[in-house]
Amino acid sequence: MATLKSSRIVIVGGGIIGSSVACALAGAGAGVEVVVIEPDPTYEWAATPRATGTIRRTFTLAEKIEMSNFAHEVYSDFSALTAINGEEIADVQFNKGGFLYMAWGTEEVAKMIRARDIIEEHYPLIDLLDAKEISALYPSICTDDVDVGLFAPDDGWIDPASALHGFAKKAKSFGAQYVKDRVVDIKTSGRLVTEVVLESGEKLKADAVVNCANCWAADVGSMVGMKLPVRPLRRMTYYFDVRANLEKLPLTRDINGVSVRPEGAGYITGVTNYEEQYGFNWNLDYDWFDQTIWPAIAARIPAFEAVKLESCWSGHYDMNTFDKTAIIGPWTGGIENFYVAAGFSGHGLQQAPAVGRGIKELIIDGGYQTIDLSRFGYQRILDESPLLDEGPKS
């Protein structure tokens, strides 16, 4: 793959992925001009500010674990890494409160053991706890039905909005241009993108285009004939308070996907409903909390039988409906200078630093130099060969 020098790279979408890519590309120099097209610079409806901010390594794909290892490095030192002229501009408040996934039954326990064996090759602190060990660490958690817990003691969560704005501001300090507009067409010649057409009527010459349009990635892909299986899926989050004084809890999740973790003076909880119809849905469903989530968290942590629901919000995953794993890289054999970073299915925040670096390596260096993300490429979609992660549900 040839490298690009003295070229214009247009990034479609300035969210956490697009801004991480812009930061890496603009920071690399090499005479590259980076232009980010973002229709909503306030990010009012963007996915990242509505995310829960989790940073975890509990995956069974080696590349995902390594991406999260890199996210730990970046977010642990984010204020210094994104400082501008010595002034720190973004504090992501990385809370390494731990992740605890609990399971029961022979089949699920076997899955946890397999996951532990894979993860510990890349993250040696991962551990399997039995019910007594969990209760000793966290007395508030009911473990009557638990056989095993997969425990990552220093995984945690960050402030998503600070991460997004930190990447964007740092990218701008490197010279990246953020344009408030919308891409409506992409012109090609042969197997190359040549021009990006904006809603305002402006046309931008492009030597490469990176599709970081999140839930809109399929629409952008269709402009060059690339069929991307990416659709928006609503994910509601609920914030509640409880009177009981509890020990400092980790993010706690059962095999049914319901999770809960501390947030400020209270807690946030939610579960992804994979049966819900794809599409944008900003409605808030309080019955979902009352009938599905509250009974589950109260059964696991009895103190949550008496809670006060304070707020709820909806965000959207850019779901890869094919295999729930991100699509990253060029359209090899198609439009060769059209790149994709989309379909993160709820993992974009923690994978953003590595994806930004990886796209930079592809475009500037001619190939992956650090984490080899080749298996995340578009070819697996064409080959109908899913890249599945057998780790705990997100």
Secondary structure, DSSP 8 states (H G I E B T S, - for coil): -----S-EEEEE--SHHHHHHHHHHHHH-TT-EEEEE-S-TT-TT-SGGGS--EE----SSHHHHHHHHHHHHHHHTHHHHT-BTTB-------B---EEEEE-SHHHHHHHHHHHHHHTTT-TT-EEE-HHHHHHH-TTS--TT--EEEEETT-EE--HHHHHHHHHHHHHHTT-EEE---EEEEEEETTEEEEEEETTS-EEE-SEEEE--GGGHHHHHHTTT----EEEEEEEEEEEEESS------EEEETTS-EEEEETTEEEEE---TTS-SS------HHHIIIIIHHHHHHHSGGGGSEEEEEEEEEEEEEETTTSS-EEEE-TTSSTTEEEEE--TT-HHHHHHHHHHHHHIIIIISS-SSS--GGGSTHHHHTT------S---
